[in-house]
Amino acid sequence: MNESIGHQLTGWDAATWRTASGDPTLRSTVVALALFDSVPDWDRLRQRLERLTRLVPALRMKPLHGAVGLSAPRLGPDPDFDIDVHVRRYRLAGRGSWADVLQEARRMSLTDFDHDRALWEACLVEGLPGKRAALLLKLHHAIADGQATILIGMSLFEFTPEGNPMEPEIPQVPEPDAVSAPEVTLANLGDNFKRGAELVKGAATLFAGLAIGSVTDPVATWTKALEVAASVGRFTALPDGSMSPVMIGRGTTYHFAAFDLPFEGMRAVAKAHDRSVNDAFMAAVGAGLDRYHARHDQPVDELRFNVPISLRGDPGDRSGQAANAVTIARFLLPIAGLTVEERMESAHEQVDRWRAEPALRLADPLADVSWLVPVPILAQAAKTSDVTTSNVPGPPIPLYLAGARMVGVYPLVATIGAAVNVTMITYDGSAFVGLSADDRAVPDLDALVEDLRAGFAEVTGKPVGPWDPLAATHQGDGTPKARAVRQ
């Protein structure tokens, strides 16, 4: 097949594209905000980004649509790809501040992608206090989940200020040809036929196994079949509504906030209770949201959490074929009046329970089936979530880009229907927390940030950094390694 025809989006990748295109409240953008101790050299930065697009083919691909428009689009090489269309720089007016950077990230996130070009862009923001700079890298969720974004970043950043020694030459890319809508349609028909044939083959194998099992061991066979069916039912169940009596509105805009804290505190409390860092992270978010509801005199026993569960390394791992090797667990998590140990235990039990669900391995087929469900129904289901949490491990060592040291990296993810999204990345001894909050659901973002910071302090027993990482350090502030470098 002509390589210019690319590949068709399937599974979670296709579902993410469809919902983001069909409802603005489900717009799926990921913005990584990297903070540097100085301004990266522009020419070197541009060369690094050009090299990155040659190492990660998806960054040079654009959506290709068929003549009918009923199938998921393909991603194929853009014959007119131009790095300068996707990369820009500017200097903040006056005395630039952290609030200015977050506002630029918000504006970038809320602006839809040009669907006739590759689904990413980057912006170098200069003019921050202390001659610092920030890089905003925006990706469509259809081409990268959290872990994929980290992997992309590792191909971009360097291990020394001078660059990576013995790094291979920039690979060459073939010149793609332009393809027509009829060609895309024919390719889609071929791919859909293959998937249909595989589905029929899989169904035949399933029914044959049930027939044989019904004879050899009927009890075990049908017990397992019913367990899978029940699991699919739990996985696809549509809740009636959100649980929060406070975060009840949903709109098409949101604001960002961020803070950081020493990672050692998260790791220590998790180890002390024989739990994972993710358990401690979810406990901290739960504690913060408990405080936020108490602030409004409307305590709530449980909230509905969305938690991405990575399938990388799972028997059904398709990370080599898909940008999103994840599925989403949706469950109620107790938040009111719990001890730190109880919060961690609840999070651990719920995530473990969902990891054991048989339907977890059917995430992509179920996502394909969602193509038959109207987007408004999917949007309504997404809006029943109170909060989405995601914990992404990053590199434990300092990284550089074009001569500048990265001293902070904040994940800023669209709310995608939930009232709040809280994502944490660990890097160089620090935990960096990015927050997005729907403007209708959370009109008092400063209060929510204060309560979340208090929740993390409660769980770790350690100070937490302020909402402004460029502010002067005060007594009682968290002073993680990266923050110490910034001062």
N, C-alpha and C positions, 0 to 999 in steps of 0.2 A: 504493500500500500504506500501511496505517496506520503512521505513524512510530514509534508506541509498540512495534511488533514488533521494531524494531532490525535487526541484521544477524547472520548466522551466522558463528561462528568457522571459519576455514578454514586450510589449510596449517600453517605452524609455530605460529601462534596456537592452533589447535585441538589440535595434537599436544602442545604445552606444557601446555595445560589438562588433557588426558586423562591424561598420564603423572603430572602433579603430583597429580591427584585419585586416581589408582590405586595409587600407591606412595609412602609417606612419605619414602623416601630420595631421591625425585626432586622433592620440593616445591620450587617455583620462585618464590622471593621475592627481590626486590631491595630492599635498604635503603640509602638515601643518607643518610649522616651528615654534616650541615653544622655546623661549629663557628663560633661567633660571638664577637666581642670584647666583647659586652655582651648584655643580655637584650632581644630584640625586643619592641616594644610589642604586647601580646596582642591588643587590639582591631584594630590595623592588620594584624597577622598573620592573624587570622581572616578579615578582609575580603579580604586577598590570596588566601587559599586558596579562599574562596567565588568570587572572580573567576576563579581558575584553573579551577575546575570548569565554568565557563561558556565558557571558551575551549577546553577540552579535553573534548569530550563524553563520552569513555570514562570520565572520572572521576565521571560521574553515572549510569553504566549498571551494571546488575547482570546476572548470568547468568539466562537464561530457558530452561527445560527443557521439552521436549515430553512428551507422554503416554507415549510408548514408551521413550524414553531411549537409542535406538540412534544418534542423530545427535549431532553436536557442538552444544553449547548456543549460543544467541544472546546477544548483548549488547544490551539495550534499556534505555531510560530508566527509572529507579526512581521511581515515582510518590510514594513516601514518602521520597525523599532528604532527609537532614537533615545539614548540615555538622557539627553538634555530635556526631553519632554517629561521625564519622571523625577528629575533631580533639580532642586533649586536651592538658593540660599538668600537670606536677607538679614538685616540688622534691626532689632527692636528700636522703636523711637524712644528718645529720652533715656531715662534710667530704667532699663529693662528689669523686670521682676519675675519671680516664679509664677505669680498669677498670670502674667502675660504669656508665659510659655504654655501653661495649662489652657489658656483661652485659645492659643493657636492650635494646640492639639485637639481641643473640642471642635473648633471650626473645621479642621481637617477631617476629623472622624465623622461629623455630621454631613459632610459633602459626599455625594455618591461618586463612584468611580466612573470614568469614561469607559463604557463597555466596548468601545472600538479599539482599546489599547490594553496593554498588560495591566493587571490588577494590583498595582502597587505604586507608591511614590515616596520620596524622601525629601526632607527639608532640613537644612542646617540653619539654626537660629543663633545669631551672634548678638552681642550687646548685653550679656548678662553681667551681674556684679562680679568683680574680681577677674575680669577678662575671660570669663568662662563662656561655654557654648553648649548647645543642646542639639541633638539630632533626632528628628521625628521620622520614624519609619512606619508607614501605613500599609497594611496588607488586607486583602479580602479574606475572610474566614474560609472561603471555598478553596483557597490554595494553601492555607496553613493553619494548623491548630497551634496551641501554645508551645508544645514540644518542637514542632516543625519550625516555629519562629526562632526558638533557641538555636536549632541546628543551622538555620539560615544565618543567624548572627555569628555563629562560630566560623562560618566561611568568610564573613566580612571582617571581623576584628583580627588584631595582631597580638603577638605575645611580647613584643618589645616596642619602645618608641621608634626604633629605626625600621621596624617591619619584621617579617618572618624570614629567618635565614633559610636558605636552600628551598625557597618556595618554588613550585613548578611554574613554568610560563603560563600565561593566560591561554586557555584552550581556544581554538578556533571554532566558529560555529558556521554550519552550512548556510548558504543563502536560500531562504525559503521562497516558495512560489505563492502567489495569491491564489486563493481557492474561491469557487463560486458557491452560492447557496445550494444549487442542485447537487454539487459534489458533496457538500456537507450532508445533505439529505440522504444521499445514497450510502454514505459512510455510516450514518446513524441507523439506517434501515438494516445494514449488514450487522452492526454491533447489537442492535436490538434483537435481531433474529438469533444471533449466537447466544445471547443471554436467555432468550426464550427457550432455546434448545437445551441449554444447561439446566434451566428451571424444570423442564419436562423430565430430563434425565434424573435430576435430583429427586423429583417427586416420585418417579418410578422406583428409584432405589429405596426411598422411604417406605412406600407402600409394600414393596417386596419384603423389606425388613420387618414390617408390621405383620405381614402374612406369615412369614417364617416364625417370628417370635410368638405369634398367637398359637402356634402349634407346639413349639419347643418349650417356651416359658411364658405363657400368657399373662400371668400376674405381673412379673417384672416388666414385660414389654409394655403393657398398657398403663402400668403405674408411671413409667418414665414418660410415655406419650402424654398422659394427662398432666404431669408435672410441667412439661414443656408448654403445653397449651395454656395452663394457668399462669405460667411465667410471662408468656406473650401478652396475656390479658392484663397482668399487672404493669407490664412495660408500656402498653399502649393506652392505659386508662386515662380518661380526660377528667381532671378535677373540676369541681363546680366553680371554684374561685380561689383567690388568694386568702391567706390566713390572717394577714396583718390588718388590724382595725385602723392603722395609722397610714401605712404606705399603700393607699388604695387607688390612686390615679395612675394613668398611663398616657404618655404623649409621645411625640416624635423627637423630643430634644432631651438632653441630659448634660450634666456638668461633671467634670473630673476633679479628683483630689488625690493626694498621695502623701505617704510618710514612710519612714524607715526605722528599723530597730536592729539591735545586735542579734544575729542569727543564733549565737550560742545559747541565748535564753530560751528560744524555741526548742532547740535541740536538747537542752538539759531537762526541760520539763517533760518532753516526750519520753526521754530515756528513763527519767525517774518513775514514770508510771507505766513503763513497758509499752509505750504506744508510739505511733509514727508522728513525724513532723506535721503531716496533713491533719492528723487528729487534733494536735495542739492548735494548728491554724484555724480549723473549723470551730474549735472551742472558743477561741478568741473572738471570732466573728459573731458567734452566738452570744457571748457575754456582752459584746458591744451593742448588738441589736436589742438585747434584754434591757440594757440601760436606756437605749433610745426610746423604747416603748414606755418604760417607767417615767421618763422625762415628760412624756405626753399624757401621763396618768391613764394609760390604757395598756396595762401589762397583758401579754399573750403567752399562753403555755407553749405553743408550737408555731414554727414557721416552715413554709415549704422551701426546701433547698434544692437547687440544681447543682449537680457535681459531675463534671466531666471525668470519665474513667478511661484511662489510656488502654488501648488494645495492643500496644507495642510489646512484643514478647509473648502475647497471648496465643493460644493455638489458632485463633482466627486472625492473627496479625496480618494486615494488608498495608502496612506503612510504606512498603516499597511501591505500591500502586496508587496510594491515595494520599491527599494532603491532610485529611482528618482521620487519623487512626484512633478515634475515640468514640465513645457512646455517652449518653447523658443519663445519669441516675437522678430520679426525682423522688424525694421522700420528705416526710415530716420529721423535724428535729426539735426535741424539747429545748427551750432556752430559759424558761423562767425559774429563778431561785435555785439554781444548781451550783454545786461546788465545781472547782476546776476538774477534779477527777471524774465527776459525773458527766460533765460536758464532754470530756475526751472519750469516755466510755460510750456515750450515746453516739458520737460521731463514728467511732470505730465499729460499733455494731451495725450501724446502718450501711456504711460503705462496704463492710465485709458481706453483709447480706445481699447487697446488690451485685457485688462481684461474683457471688455464687449463683446468680440467676441464670438459668439456661438461655433465656432470651438475649442475654448480653452478647452471645456469639452470633445472634441473628440481627445485629444492629444494622448492617448494610442492607440486607434484604427488606427489613422493615422500613428503612429510610426510602428504598426504591418504591415500596408500596404507597408511601405517603404522597407520592406524585399524583395519586388518584384522589387525594383529599383536598378540597378547596382551601386555598391559602387563608381566607378569613377564619376557618375553623382551627387551623394550625396556629394562627396568631392569637386567637382567643385562649387556646390551651397554653401558649407560652406566657400569656399575661397572668396566669394563675400562680406563677412562681413569685415568691417574695424576694429571693436572693440567689444569685449564682456565685459559687466559690470555686476557685481554681488555684492550685499550688503547683508551680513549675520549677523544678530544680535547675539552677544555672551553674556556670563555671565557678569554682572556689578560688580562682586565682585572678589577679588584676589583668585587664585587657586594655589594648590601645587601638587607636584608629588614627592613621595619618599624623602620627607624632603626639597625639593628645591621649591622656589617660582617662578611661571611663571611670567615674567616681559614683555613679548611680544609674540604675536602669529601672524604669517604672512601667509596668504593664497597664495600659489604658484600653479597656475592652468595652465595646458597646453593650448596653443593657440587654438587648435582644429580647424584649418583652418583660423581663423581670424588673422589679422596682430598683434593685441594687445589684451591681456586680463588684465583687471583691476578688482581686487576683494578686498572688504573691509570687515573686521571683527571688531566689537566693543567689547572691553573687558576692564573692570576695569577702566573706565573713559577715555580710549584712543580709537582712531580709527587707525587700522593697515591696511595699503594698500600694497597689493602684486601685482606685475606687471610681466607679461611675454610678450616678444616681439620677433616675428619671426626675425631670423637673416638676412634674405633677405629683409624683409619689413622695418626693422629699424636697419640699420648698425651703427647708432649713439645713442645707448641706453642712454648714459649719458645725451645727450641733451633732449631726451624725458622725462627722469626723472626730469630734472630741470624744464621743462615746465609744467609737471603735478603737481609738488610741487607748482609752481607759480599759477596754476589753482585752487588748493585747498586753497591757501592763499587768492586769489582773492575772492572766494566765501565765505569763513568763516571770512575774515577780521582778521585772526589770524596767527601767525607764524606757520610754518610747520617744523617738524624735518628733519635732514639731511638724506641722503640715507644710511648712516652708523649709526645704532642705538648704536653702541659701542663707537663711537667717543666722545671726550670731548664736552660738551655743549658750544656753542658760543653765544654771544649776538645776539638776533633776532631769535634763534632757538626755535621751539616749545618745550615746556617742559611738556608733559602730565604726568599724575600720574605715569604710569608705567616707563616712562623714568627717572623720579626723583628717583625712587627706584634703577634704574640701576647704577646711578652715585656713 
